[in-house]
Structure formats: C-alpha cells, structure tokens
Amino acid sequence: MRRKDETRQKKDNDIARDTHGIERNARAYYLSGLSHEERGEYANAIRDYDRAISLDPGLAWAYYHRGIAHGGAGHRRKKVEDLRAAARLGLGIAIDMLTVCDRLHKRPKGAKTSL
C-alpha cells in the first residue's frame, strides 16, 4: 500500500511540476485532466478540462474526456452535452459514444444495461 501512495504522490508532483508556469497551455491542462480522470478524480479532471477548453475551444478531445469525467461523476446530462460538442468538432468516437448512450437510455424499464 505504501508503494501505491508513493506512486500517487510522484504523479501529483509530476502534474504540479508540468503545469507550473504554463497556465496558458491548453494541452498541459488536457493532459493533467487525463491523469486525474485515470485515477477516478473526476472533479479535478473536469476542472482541468474546463481550463483546457477555455484556452482552446476547438480541442475536441477535451470535450470528449470532460464528458467521460462527467459520466463518472454521475452528471449524465453534462456528459451528453460534452459528447455532442466533441461530435460537432468532428470527433468520430464521440458520435459512436452518443449512439451507445442513446440506445442505453431508450431501453425498456428493467432491461439489462450491460453490453
């Protein structure tokens, strides 16, 4: 367990080092968001994706991953909004994800939701 804590601390330190002084870099915030998302830290991921999008509104992958993070945090409506934004920017995987979400939400009550 201690090794896991040390690894997490190292990642946190790496993120802090990598984003220090580059507040105007959308890609840095996007990458930081990915790291938080990977660890299930959805609020932190969403915050970093928000910053990335504010700096580069055309960054489709940031919308996509912010949508995934919103989904992880239980914000279904925001998830769909961000996936739609990513799809409008031409990200094909977002279109695929919206199709899957649409099918899952249209299932009859009591139907299996696992794929």
Backbone as a chain_set.jsonl record, in Angstrom:
{"seq": "MRRKDETRQKKDNDIARDTHGIERNARAYYLSGLSHEERGEYANAIRDYDRAISLDPGLAWAYYHRGIAHGGAGHRRKKVEDLRAAARLGLGIAIDMLTVCDRLHKRPKGAKTSL", "coords": {"N": [[0.829, -1.193, 0.0], [1.976, 1.202, 0.719], [3.759, 1.659, -1.344], [1.986, 2.193, -3.416], [0.895, 4.624, -2.528], [3.194, 6.184, -2.67], [3.659, 6.163, -5.412], [1.374, 7.491, -6.316], [1.817, 10.005, -5.112], [4.115, 10.758, -6.484], [3.069, 11.034, -9.074], [1.303, 13.171, -8.602], [3.162, 15.162, -7.929], [4.558, 15.299, -10.35], [2.533, 16.262, -12.025], [2.063, 18.784, -10.849], [4.575, 19.957, -11.29], [4.712, 19.9, -14.09], [2.587, 21.55, -14.862], [3.103, 23.953, -13.664], [3.636, 27.326, -14.156], [2.753, 27.281, -16.771], [0.194, 28.144, -17.327], [-1.248, 29.076, -19.47], [-1.445, 27.083, -21.339], [-3.262, 24.967, -23.139], [-3.006, 22.248, -23.792], [-1.442, 21.226, -21.706], [-3.215, 21.394, -19.545], [-5.181, 19.678, -20.49], [-3.784, 17.208, -20.544], [-3.217, 16.958, -17.824], [-5.817, 16.711, -16.892], [-6.462, 14.212, -18.021], [-4.812, 12.563, -16.488], [-5.918, 12.882, -13.917], [-8.494, 11.906, -14.441], [-7.957, 9.239, -15.071], [-7.339, 8.284, -12.566], [-9.723, 8.378, -11.312], [-10.47, 10.778, -10.234], [-12.665, 12.743, -10.672], [-13.76, 15.375, -10.338], [-11.464, 17.004, -10.246], [-10.425, 16.384, -12.752], [-12.446, 17.378, -14.442], [-12.264, 20.097, -13.831], [-9.685, 20.682, -14.887], [-10.101, 20.048, -17.601], [-12.03, 21.991, -18.167], [-10.432, 24.294, -18.02], [-8.644, 23.783, -20.126], [-10.4, 23.813, -22.317], [-11.334, 26.442, -22.17], [-9.072, 27.791, -22.952], [-8.579, 26.717, -25.456], [-11.045, 26.381, -27.399], [-11.527, 24.667, -29.512], [-10.581, 22.172, -28.976], [-11.336, 19.139, -29.323], [-10.963, 16.616, -28.079], [-10.752, 17.315, -25.398], [-13.35, 18.094, -24.743], [-14.591, 15.619, -25.143], [-13.337, 13.937, -23.2], [-13.976, 15.386, -20.905], [-16.675, 14.967, -20.898], [-16.709, 12.18, -20.428], [-15.616, 12.189, -17.856], [-17.621, 13.635, -16.525], [-19.64, 11.743, -16.768], [-18.564, 9.716, -15.151], [-18.766, 11.008, -12.742], [-21.428, 11.012, -12.398], [-23.014, 12.858, -13.736], [-25.12, 12.884, -15.965], [-26.497, 14.453, -17.955], [-24.678, 16.545, -18.484], [-22.592, 15.019, -19.426], [-23.603, 14.064, -21.892], [-23.96, 16.53, -23.212], [-21.284, 17.399, -23.503], [-20.237, 15.312, -25.056], [-21.715, 15.718, -27.362], [-20.709, 18.22, -28.114], [-18.049, 17.516, -28.702], [-18.548, 15.804, -30.834], [-19.655, 17.609, -32.693], [-17.357, 18.964, -33.285], [-16.141, 17.17, -34.861], [-15.154, 14.743, -33.885], [-15.086, 11.441, -34.221], [-15.312, 9.221, -32.44], [-16.815, 10.275, -30.401], [-19.296, 10.539, -31.569], [-19.921, 7.849, -31.888], [-20.056, 7.106, -29.172], [-22.225, 8.637, -28.319], [-24.253, 7.373, -29.741], [-24.296, 4.863, -28.497], [-24.979, 5.67, -25.875], [-27.517, 6.729, -26.37], [-28.925, 4.441, -27.16], [-28.81, 2.937, -24.793], [-30.278, 4.545, -23.041], [-32.785, 4.417, -24.107], [-33.77, 1.938, -23.592], [-36.231, -0.421, -22.494], [-37.807, -0.186, -19.271], [-36.263, -2.045, -16.733], [-34.806, -3.632, -18.434], [-31.727, -5.289, -19.324], [-28.694, -3.533, -18.793], [-26.072, -3.932, -19.268], [-23.458, -4.436, -21.616]], "CA": [[0.0, 0.0, 0.0], [2.852, 2.36, 0.792], [4.288, 1.874, -2.699], [0.909, 2.822, -4.184], [0.842, 6.02, -2.089], [4.379, 6.858, -3.207], [3.43, 6.328, -6.847], [0.375, 8.556, -6.455], [2.471, 11.264, -4.761], [5.008, 11.093, -7.59], [2.23, 11.547, -10.164], [0.848, 14.503, -8.201], [4.305, 16.064, -8.048], [4.813, 15.471, -11.78], [1.487, 17.148, -12.546], [2.334, 20.132, -10.345], [5.767, 20.451, -11.978], [4.426, 20.08, -15.507], [1.626, 22.633, -15.105], [3.587, 25.188, -13.042], [4.16, 28.321, -15.076], [2.228, 27.16, -18.135], [-1.246, 28.279, -17.166], [-1.861, 29.423, -20.743], [-1.233, 25.974, -22.261], [-4.438, 24.088, -23.109], [-2.581, 20.844, -23.828], [-0.993, 20.839, -20.364], [-4.413, 21.151, -18.737], [-5.812, 18.47, -21.018], [-3.011, 16.054, -20.064], [-3.448, 16.867, -16.383], [-7.166, 16.163, -16.757], [-6.388, 12.776, -18.306], [-4.206, 11.898, -15.33], [-6.931, 12.857, -12.85], [-9.582, 11.018, -14.869], [-7.456, 7.865, -14.955], [-7.349, 7.917, -11.147], [-11.076, 8.497, -10.783], [-10.614, 12.095, -9.592], [-13.455, 13.376, -11.719], [-13.896, 16.822, -10.14], [-10.199, 17.608, -10.672], [-10.335, 16.213, -14.204], [-13.384, 18.328, -15.05], [-11.665, 21.434, -13.662], [-8.597, 20.851, -15.849], [-10.685, 20.089, -18.947], [-12.639, 23.323, -18.292], [-9.35, 25.243, -18.325], [-8.151, 23.493, -21.48], [-11.414, 24.268, -23.275], [-11.377, 27.911, -22.166], [-7.896, 28.251, -23.688], [-8.667, 26.219, -26.831], [-12.401, 25.861, -27.572], [-11.568, 23.686, -30.585], [-9.919, 20.938, -28.532], [-12.428, 18.16, -29.261], [-10.68, 15.558, -27.106], [-11.024, 17.827, -24.049], [-14.8, 17.955, -24.555], [-14.893, 14.192, -25.032], [-12.929, 13.406, -21.896], [-14.769, 16.036, -19.854], [-17.931, 14.217, -20.896], [-16.466, 10.908, -19.751], [-15.463, 12.501, -16.428], [-18.966, 13.949, -16.02], [-20.326, 10.458, -16.634], [-18.022, 9.061, -13.962], [-19.249, 11.737, -11.568], [-22.882, 10.87, -12.329], [-23.675, 14.004, -14.373], [-25.495, 12.34, -17.272], [-26.837, 15.5, -18.92], [-23.439, 17.224, -18.868], [-21.849, 14.051, -20.236], [-24.153, 14.088, -23.249], [-23.66, 17.849, -23.785], [-19.883, 17.431, -23.917], [-20.059, 14.384, -26.17], [-22.266, 16.399, -28.54], [-19.744, 19.255, -28.509], [-16.925, 16.823, -29.34], [-19.04, 15.307, -32.123], [-19.761, 18.774, -33.583], [-15.997, 19.311, -33.699], [-15.686, 16.15, -35.789], [-14.544, 13.589, -33.225], [-15.918, 10.285, -34.533], [-15.575, 8.369, -31.274], [-17.892, 10.914, -29.632], [-20.54, 10.168, -32.253], [-20.165, 6.451, -31.508], [-20.442, 7.072, -27.763], [-23.594, 9.162, -28.246], [-25.139, 6.318, -30.24], [-24.406, 3.874, -27.418], [-25.754, 6.288, -24.781], [-28.903, 6.829, -26.811], [-29.516, 3.097, -27.109], [-28.964, 2.533, -23.39], [-31.323, 5.342, -22.395], [-34.085, 4.091, -24.694], [-34.155, 0.566, -23.243], [-37.404, -0.519, -21.617], [-37.517, -0.293, -17.846], [-35.978, -3.402, -16.292], [-33.95, -4.341, -19.395], [-30.312, -5.321, -18.962], [-27.947, -2.387, -19.293], [-24.691, -4.291, -19.566], [-23.269, -4.793, -23.029]], "C": [[0.875, 1.26, 0.0], [3.41, 2.699, -0.592], [3.246, 2.586, -3.572], [0.797, 4.307, -3.826], [2.02, 6.813, -2.643], [4.222, 7.125, -4.702], [2.438, 7.452, -7.103], [1.001, 9.921, -6.16], [3.401, 11.709, -5.888], [4.205, 11.656, -8.76], [1.737, 12.956, -9.848], [1.961, 15.528, -8.35], [4.627, 16.344, -9.513], [3.797, 16.422, -12.401], [1.757, 18.584, -12.121], [3.522, 20.746, -11.083], [5.442, 20.784, -13.429], [3.48, 21.244, -15.78], [2.064, 23.96, -14.488], [4.134, 26.125, -14.12], [3.639, 28.212, -16.501], [0.703, 27.226, -18.12], [-1.955, 28.561, -18.483], [-1.731, 28.299, -21.772], [-2.38, 24.964, -22.149], [-4.041, 22.62, -23.059], [-2.125, 20.371, -22.453], [-2.19, 20.555, -19.463], [-5.145, 19.895, -19.193], [-5.096, 17.226, -20.487], [-3.166, 15.861, -18.558], [-4.836, 16.286, -16.109], [-7.197, 14.665, -17.009], [-5.841, 12.005, -17.112], [-5.203, 11.792, -14.178], [-8.06, 11.882, -13.192], [-9.184, 9.554, -14.694], [-7.508, 7.368, -13.512], [-8.733, 8.047, -10.518], [-11.332, 9.802, -10.052], [-11.372, 13.011, -10.561], [-13.598, 14.885, -11.549], [-12.627, 17.544, -10.591], [-10.032, 17.515, -12.184], [-11.22, 17.237, -14.909], [-12.825, 19.743, -14.969], [-10.569, 21.671, -14.699], [-9.11, 20.87, -17.289], [-11.37, 21.434, -19.19], [-11.584, 24.349, -18.69], [-8.823, 25.036, -19.737], [-9.115, 24.036, -22.527], [-11.487, 25.79, -23.316], [-10.196, 28.492, -22.949], [-7.929, 27.84, -25.16], [-10.036, 25.574, -27.05], [-12.536, 24.828, -28.691], [-10.943, 22.351, -30.232], [-10.975, 19.865, -28.271], [-12.196, 17.094, -28.206], [-10.934, 16.026, -25.673], [-12.523, 17.757, -23.753], [-15.172, 16.495, -24.335], [-14.551, 13.671, -23.637], [-13.631, 14.106, -20.737], [-16.128, 15.355, -19.762], [-17.796, 12.889, -20.176], [-16.333, 11.136, -18.242], [-16.814, 12.863, -15.804], [-19.77, 12.668, -15.833], [-19.869, 9.713, -15.395], [-18.512, 9.699, -12.677], [-20.772, 11.676, -11.44], [-23.666, 12.007, -12.952], [-24.059, 13.635, -15.808], [-25.762, 13.424, -18.316], [-25.582, 16.23, -19.412], [-22.563, 16.314, -19.727], [-22.305, 14.129, -21.685], [-23.856, 15.422, -23.932], [-22.228, 17.904, -24.305], [-19.603, 16.468, -25.064], [-20.607, 15.0, -27.458], [-21.308, 17.478, -29.042], [-18.553, 18.627, -29.229], [-17.328, 16.309, -30.721], [-19.156, 16.449, -33.133], [-18.389, 19.203, -34.101], [-15.367, 18.219, -34.562], [-15.038, 14.927, -35.177], [-15.46, 12.376, -33.368], [-16.259, 9.415, -33.341], [-16.689, 8.957, -30.411], [-19.246, 10.582, -30.251], [-20.916, 8.739, -31.886], [-20.669, 6.35, -30.072], [-21.866, 7.595, -27.585], [-24.607, 8.123, -28.717], [-25.366, 5.265, -29.166], [-25.251, 4.427, -26.278], [-27.232, 6.346, -25.137], [-29.6, 5.473, -26.729], [-29.751, 2.65, -25.675], [-30.117, 3.27, -22.721], [-32.711, 5.042, -22.94], [-34.536, 2.675, -24.376], [-35.396, 0.588, -22.357], [-36.973, -0.674, -20.158], [-37.329, -1.764, -17.468], [-35.104, -4.192, -17.25], [-32.505, -4.299, -18.919], [-29.61, -4.115, -19.563], [-26.498, -2.728, -19.57], [-24.591, -4.727, -21.019], [-22.682, -6.162, -23.164]], "O": [[0.545, 2.256, -0.644], [3.52, 3.868, -0.963], [3.583, 3.466, -4.364], [0.627, 5.149, -4.708], [1.87, 7.969, -3.037], [4.607, 8.185, -5.194], [2.637, 8.271, -8.0], [0.743, 10.887, -6.877], [3.468, 12.895, -6.21], [4.612, 12.644, -9.372], [1.749, 13.831, -10.713], [1.732, 16.634, -8.839], [4.93, 17.478, -9.882], [4.154, 17.284, -13.204], [1.687, 19.499, -12.94], [3.483, 21.917, -11.46], [5.848, 21.829, -13.938], [3.569, 21.866, -16.838], [1.454, 24.993, -14.764], [5.002, 25.738, -14.902], [4.053, 28.989, -17.362], [0.022, 26.466, -18.808], [-3.154, 28.308, -18.598], [-1.894, 28.546, -22.967], [-2.457, 24.203, -21.184], [-4.674, 21.831, -22.358], [-2.394, 19.231, -22.073], [-2.182, 19.587, -18.704], [-5.666, 19.14, -18.372], [-5.749, 16.29, -20.027], [-3.238, 14.731, -18.076], [-5.007, 15.469, -15.204], [-7.878, 13.927, -16.297], [-6.339, 10.934, -16.767], [-5.32, 10.744, -13.543], [-8.52, 11.127, -12.335], [-9.977, 8.736, -14.228], [-7.699, 6.178, -13.265], [-8.888, 7.844, -9.314], [-12.316, 9.917, -9.321], [-10.803, 13.914, -11.174], [-13.56, 15.61, -12.542], [-12.706, 18.583, -11.247], [-9.555, 18.454, -12.821], [-10.789, 17.885, -15.862], [-12.907, 20.501, -15.936], [-10.523, 22.732, -15.321], [-8.603, 21.632, -18.112], [-11.301, 21.967, -20.298], [-11.807, 25.171, -19.579], [-8.582, 26.002, -20.462], [-8.693, 24.648, -23.508], [-11.681, 26.369, -24.384], [-10.311, 29.565, -23.541], [-7.372, 28.532, -26.012], [-10.178, 24.36, -26.904], [-13.576, 24.178, -28.796], [-10.791, 21.488, -31.097], [-11.446, 19.702, -27.146], [-13.131, 16.704, -27.506], [-11.294, 15.217, -24.818], [-12.923, 17.401, -22.644], [-15.968, 16.173, -23.453], [-15.38, 13.041, -22.98], [-13.86, 13.492, -19.695], [-16.67, 15.187, -18.67], [-18.671, 12.512, -19.397], [-16.874, 10.368, -17.446], [-17.115, 12.446, -14.686], [-20.497, 12.525, -14.85], [-20.684, 9.143, -14.669], [-18.659, 9.032, -11.654], [-21.342, 12.22, -10.494], [-24.871, 12.118, -12.723], [-23.385, 14.039, -16.755], [-25.294, 13.313, -19.449], [-25.44, 16.499, -20.605], [-21.878, 16.777, -20.639], [-21.485, 14.247, -22.596], [-23.53, 15.441, -25.119], [-21.978, 18.393, -25.408], [-18.811, 16.781, -25.952], [-20.023, 14.821, -28.527], [-21.116, 17.632, -30.248], [-18.098, 19.145, -30.249], [-16.541, 16.372, -31.666], [-18.797, 16.282, -34.299], [-18.268, 19.734, -35.205], [-14.203, 18.323, -34.951], [-14.423, 14.14, -35.896], [-16.495, 12.297, -32.707], [-17.381, 8.918, -33.24], [-17.426, 8.216, -29.761], [-20.226, 10.37, -29.537], [-22.079, 8.446, -31.607], [-21.601, 5.598, -29.789], [-22.63, 7.053, -26.787], [-25.694, 8.011, -28.151], [-26.495, 4.825, -28.949], [-26.138, 3.741, -25.769], [-28.092, 6.049, -24.309], [-30.74, 5.382, -26.276], [-30.782, 2.048, -25.373], [-30.851, 2.686, -21.924], [-33.711, 5.378, -22.305], [-35.591, 2.25, -24.848], [-35.584, 1.51, -21.564], [-35.911, -1.222, -19.863], [-38.135, -2.617, -17.837], [-34.695, -5.308, -16.929], [-32.107, -3.383, -18.199], [-29.889, -3.721, -20.695], [-25.758, -1.88, -20.068], [-25.522, -5.311, -21.574], [-22.453, -6.629, -24.28]]}, "num_chains": 1, "name": "protein.A"}
